[in-house]
Amino acid sequence: MNTDTSLAPDTGDDVDADAVSAAADSITPPASWPMLYRRPVVLSSQLHAHWRVRQTGAAFAAGSHSIPLMIGEFAAASRAYPLVFAGPEHLPIAVLGLEAEQNRFVIADQWQAGAYIPAYVRRYPFVFARTTDPDGYVLAIDADADMIVQEGEEGQPLFEGDQPSAMTRHALQFCEAFTREDIATRAFSAALAEAGVLIERQADVVLADGRRHSLQGFHVVDPARLDALPDATLVHWHRQGWLAPVYFHLASLGRFADLATG
């Protein structure tokens, strides 16, 4: 697990492992787990007392040509990737490749040096799972991740006795911060959609080997529609911290050419 704490707040070390374990029966599995995750299980100090996590690089993301992005990441991510909006909720994603199952930024199982690593990638193999409580979450881990060690001494432990290890406490903090950022990101995307500034686009590119390729099914902000917004809307967006991400998004679209030639 990457130990970058840029999304992790200082919430202290008060994590109740028994409470996490007890919540396992009330989990409501989604129709399908998020991308990258194959078999998430809720962490339990009883069931996973001897599990460990080892460093394995970024091979798990090599087949993902796009990754969800949070609003607070736009500034850093826009320097490396095109940032667009996709899906019925127009949520932001970083485009990592122009063809399916192609992540141009994973090289020899490592993320490209110098390129920003999205928080969604840094969070893996941990994830929050929603419980039957509408506002409840528990910490889960992808049991099928290559970095999971179920027996042996390789890697860092998930638990120390019946208490979560420092790594697990960090993962919980990171996932808490990620969930807050996700809520803020959804509000941002909803505002763009409601204002009518998003338009459907496709990227037509010529790849380095001469092949032509089109990437479809995404939306971008239309600068003309943005400029036509009422002053009151723009002032509100500025106060909400939404204008800067919009401009980072627009600037990032030039990265499509980098994906074609890099």
Backbone torsions as a table, in degrees:
resi	resn	phi	psi	omega
1	MET	NA	135.5	175.5
2	ASN	-69.7	135.8	-175.7
3	THR	-98.9	15.3	176.2
4	ASP	-60.4	130.4	-176.2
5	THR	-109.6	24.1	-175.0
6	SER	-65.2	-18.9	175.0
7	LEU	-109.0	6.5	-174.7
8	ALA	-101.1	118.9	178.0
9	PRO	-78.6	165.7	176.3
10	ASP	-88.4	87.7	-178.4
11	THR	-103.9	8.1	179.5
12	GLY	82.5	-172.2	-174.5
13	ASP	-112.5	18.9	-175.6
14	ASP	-83.5	84.3	177.9
15	VAL	-117.0	122.8	-178.3
16	ASP	-93.8	101.2	-177.9
17	ALA	-63.8	-35.3	-179.9
18	ASP	-66.5	-37.1	178.5
19	ALA	-66.1	-39.7	177.7
20	VAL	-62.3	-43.0	-179.7
21	SER	-65.2	-42.7	-176.6
22	ALA	-66.3	-25.3	-177.3
23	ALA	-79.5	-6.5	-173.0
24	ALA	-60.1	-37.5	-176.1
25	ASP	-71.7	-18.0	-176.6
26	SER	-96.9	6.3	-178.5
27	ILE	-69.2	141.0	177.0
28	THR	-110.8	102.2	-177.4
29	PRO	-65.0	138.2	174.9
30	PRO	-72.4	169.1	-179.9
31	ALA	-58.7	-36.3	175.7
32	SER	-149.7	142.8	-179.7
33	TRP	-72.4	159.6	-179.8
34	PRO	-62.0	160.7	178.5
35	MET	-55.6	148.0	-178.4
36	LEU	87.1	-32.2	-174.4
37	TYR	-87.7	130.5	-177.8
38	ARG	-104.5	-42.8	-178.7
39	ARG	-149.8	73.8	178.3
40	PRO	-68.0	140.2	174.9
41	VAL	-130.6	145.0	177.9
42	VAL	-70.0	131.4	-178.2
43	LEU	-67.1	138.5	-179.9
44	SER	-138.9	132.4	179.1
45	SER	-68.4	-18.6	176.9
46	GLN	-86.0	-49.1	-174.4
47	LEU	-76.9	-27.8	-172.9
48	HIS	-122.4	31.2	-176.2
49	ALA	-59.4	-30.2	-175.1
50	HIS	-110.0	6.4	179.3
51	TRP	-72.7	148.1	179.1
52	ARG	-136.2	164.8	178.6
53	VAL	-125.2	124.9	179.8
54	ARG	-108.6	159.1	178.1
55	GLN	-76.9	127.6	-179.4
56	THR	-134.4	8.4	-178.9
57	GLY	81.7	-153.0	-172.8
58	ALA	-118.6	22.6	-178.3
59	ALA	-59.0	-29.3	-178.9
60	PHE	-61.7	-21.2	-178.3
61	ALA	-105.3	5.6	-174.1
62	ALA	-63.4	-25.7	-178.0
63	GLY	-98.5	12.0	-178.0
64	SER	-104.3	111.4	-178.4
65	HIS	-87.1	1.1	172.2
66	SER	-153.4	155.6	-177.0
67	ILE	-142.2	136.9	175.7
68	PRO	-57.3	147.4	-177.4
69	LEU	-131.6	145.0	177.9
70	MET	-97.2	154.4	-175.2
71	ILE	-58.4	-36.0	-179.2
72	GLY	-71.0	-6.3	-178.0
73	GLU	-99.6	-4.7	-171.8
74	PHE	-57.9	-42.6	-176.4
75	ALA	-60.6	-49.4	-177.6
76	ALA	-72.6	-42.1	-175.4
77	ALA	-70.8	-29.4	-176.3
78	SER	-65.4	-17.2	179.3
79	ARG	-79.0	-13.9	-176.6
80	ALA	-120.2	-31.6	-170.3
81	TYR	-130.6	153.0	165.4
82	PRO	-69.9	134.5	178.2
83	LEU	-110.8	120.9	-177.5
84	VAL	-132.6	178.7	-178.8
85	PHE	-119.4	136.5	-173.4
86	ALA	-145.4	161.7	176.5
87	GLY	83.7	172.2	-177.6
88	PRO	-63.2	-24.6	178.8
89	GLU	-98.5	5.2	178.4
90	HIS	52.6	47.3	-179.6
91	LEU	-81.8	147.3	-176.7
92	PRO	-73.7	143.4	174.9
93	ILE	-136.2	153.8	170.6
94	ALA	-97.6	126.9	179.0
95	VAL	-85.6	121.6	-174.5
96	LEU	-106.9	-8.8	-180.0
97	GLY	-168.6	160.5	-175.9
98	LEU	-97.7	-6.4	179.8
99	GLU	-127.0	152.0	-178.5
100	ALA	-57.1	141.9	178.1
101	GLU	59.0	31.6	178.3
102	GLN	-129.0	111.1	174.0
103	ASN	-107.7	106.7	-176.0
104	ARG	-67.7	-11.7	-172.5
105	PHE	-102.2	1.4	172.9
106	VAL	-105.7	112.7	-177.0
107	ILE	-124.2	123.1	-177.3
108	ALA	51.2	43.9	176.3
109	ASP	68.3	12.7	178.1
110	GLN	-123.7	145.4	174.9
111	TRP	-67.6	139.5	-176.4
112	GLN	-54.0	128.7	-179.0
113	ALA	-59.8	134.3	177.6
114	GLY	89.3	-14.6	179.4
115	ALA	-89.4	137.8	179.6
116	TYR	-61.3	135.0	178.7
117	ILE	-99.6	114.6	-178.9
118	PRO	-57.2	148.7	-179.7
119	ALA	-60.0	-32.6	178.7
120	TYR	-58.9	-37.1	178.6
121	VAL	-74.9	-42.7	-178.2
122	ARG	-66.3	-24.8	179.8
123	ARG	-72.0	-30.2	-175.4
124	TYR	-62.2	140.3	11.5
125	PRO	-93.2	12.1	-179.2
126	PHE	-87.5	157.7	177.8
127	VAL	-164.4	151.6	172.4
128	PHE	-85.5	138.8	174.5
129	ALA	-115.4	133.3	-178.4
130	ARG	-75.6	141.3	176.4
131	THR	-99.4	-179.4	178.5
132	THR	-66.5	-20.9	170.7
133	ASP	-69.7	122.4	-175.3
134	PRO	-53.0	-31.6	-178.9
135	ASP	-106.9	14.7	-174.8
136	GLY	-100.0	142.4	177.1
137	TYR	-137.4	152.0	171.5
138	VAL	-131.1	156.2	-178.3
139	LEU	-81.1	129.4	178.1
140	ALA	-124.7	168.3	179.6
141	ILE	-142.7	147.1	179.5
142	ASP	-76.6	105.1	-175.6
143	ALA	-66.2	-21.6	-179.5
144	ASP	-95.2	6.5	179.0
145	ALA	-66.1	140.2	-179.2
146	ASP	-61.6	-22.4	-176.7
147	MET	-83.7	-6.4	-179.6
148	ILE	-80.7	129.5	176.2
149	VAL	-114.5	109.7	-176.9
150	GLN	-86.4	-21.3	176.4
151	GLU	-140.7	143.1	179.3
152	GLY	111.7	-177.7	-173.8
153	GLU	-112.5	5.1	-179.0
154	GLU	-75.1	139.8	176.2
155	GLY	88.7	-172.6	-178.4
156	GLN	-99.8	140.6	-178.1
157	PRO	-72.9	148.8	173.2
158	LEU	-80.9	-30.6	-179.0
159	PHE	-134.6	150.3	172.9
160	GLU	-121.1	101.5	-169.0
161	GLY	69.6	-128.6	177.9
162	ASP	-101.0	13.2	-178.6
163	GLN	-113.0	147.6	177.7
164	PRO	-65.3	142.7	178.2
165	SER	-73.8	172.6	177.5
166	ALA	-58.6	-38.6	179.0
167	MET	-63.1	-42.6	-179.6
168	THR	-68.2	-38.7	176.9
169	ARG	-63.1	-41.0	177.5
170	HIS	-62.3	-43.0	-179.6
171	ALA	-62.1	-40.1	178.9
172	LEU	-63.5	-45.1	178.2
173	GLN	-61.8	-43.0	-179.6
174	PHE	-62.8	-44.9	-179.5
175	CYS	-66.9	-34.8	175.2
176	GLU	-61.6	-46.4	179.3
177	ALA	-65.9	-39.1	179.3
178	PHE	-61.8	-41.1	179.8
179	THR	-64.7	-40.4	176.3
180	ARG	-63.4	-42.1	178.5
181	GLU	-64.8	-35.5	179.0
182	ASP	-63.9	-41.4	177.8
183	ILE	-61.9	-44.6	178.6
184	ALA	-64.5	-37.6	-179.4
185	THR	-67.0	-40.8	179.4
186	ARG	-65.7	-36.1	176.4
187	ALA	-65.5	-41.2	177.4
188	PHE	-61.3	-49.1	-178.8
189	SER	-64.0	-39.9	179.3
190	ALA	-63.6	-37.7	178.9
191	ALA	-65.4	-41.0	178.0
192	LEU	-62.5	-45.1	-179.0
193	ALA	-65.4	-42.8	-178.6
194	GLU	-64.4	-34.8	-179.7
195	ALA	-76.5	-11.6	177.2
196	GLY	76.1	24.3	-177.3
197	VAL	-94.0	-6.4	-179.2
198	LEU	-90.5	133.3	177.5
199	ILE	-128.6	148.9	-179.4
200	GLU	-76.9	139.4	-179.3
201	ARG	-142.1	165.5	170.5
202	GLN	-136.4	151.2	179.4
203	ALA	-103.7	116.5	176.6
204	ASP	-104.0	116.7	-173.6
205	VAL	-132.6	156.2	172.2
206	VAL	-106.2	117.7	-177.1
207	LEU	-72.7	166.9	-175.8
208	ALA	-60.1	-27.7	179.9
209	ASP	-89.5	8.7	176.8
210	GLY	94.3	-11.1	179.1
211	ARG	-72.2	146.1	175.6
212	ARG	-97.7	141.7	-176.2
213	HIS	-145.2	143.2	177.4
214	SER	-119.1	130.7	174.9
215	LEU	-106.1	120.6	-172.6
216	GLN	-121.8	174.9	172.4
217	GLY	82.6	28.8	177.6
218	PHE	-135.3	165.1	178.9
219	HIS	-121.1	154.7	175.0
220	VAL	-134.7	164.3	174.6
221	VAL	-77.4	132.3	176.3
222	ASP	-87.9	115.1	-177.4
223	PRO	-57.1	-35.6	180.0
224	ALA	-64.8	-43.5	178.5
225	ARG	-67.6	-34.6	176.9
226	LEU	-63.2	-45.8	-179.7
227	ASP	-64.7	-26.5	-177.1
228	ALA	-84.8	-3.7	-179.8
229	LEU	-65.1	148.5	176.7
230	PRO	-60.5	148.2	179.9
231	ASP	-56.2	-37.3	-178.2
232	ALA	-63.1	-36.5	178.3
233	THR	-67.1	-44.2	-179.8
234	LEU	-64.2	-38.8	177.6
235	VAL	-64.1	-43.3	178.7
236	HIS	-62.3	-44.3	178.7
237	TRP	-62.0	-39.4	178.3
238	HIS	-62.0	-43.9	-178.9
239	ARG	-67.5	-30.1	178.3
240	GLN	-79.7	-9.3	-177.3
241	GLY	79.9	24.6	-176.1
242	TRP	-97.3	-20.2	-176.9
243	LEU	-69.7	-44.1	-179.0
244	ALA	-58.7	-46.3	177.1
245	PRO	-59.6	-34.3	177.7
246	VAL	-61.4	-44.3	-178.9
247	TYR	-71.5	-33.9	173.9
248	PHE	-63.9	-40.1	176.7
249	HIS	-59.3	-48.7	-178.4
250	LEU	-62.4	-41.9	179.0
251	ALA	-65.0	-32.0	-175.8
252	SER	-70.1	-19.7	-175.8
253	LEU	-63.0	-20.9	174.7
254	GLY	-66.9	-15.2	179.2
255	ARG	-72.3	-12.8	175.9
256	PHE	-59.1	-39.5	179.0
257	ALA	-64.1	-34.4	178.2
258	ASP	-65.1	-37.8	179.2
259	LEU	-65.7	-31.4	-178.2
260	ALA	-76.9	-32.1	-172.8
261	THR	-110.6	-16.1	-175.2
262	GLY	-72.3	NA	NA
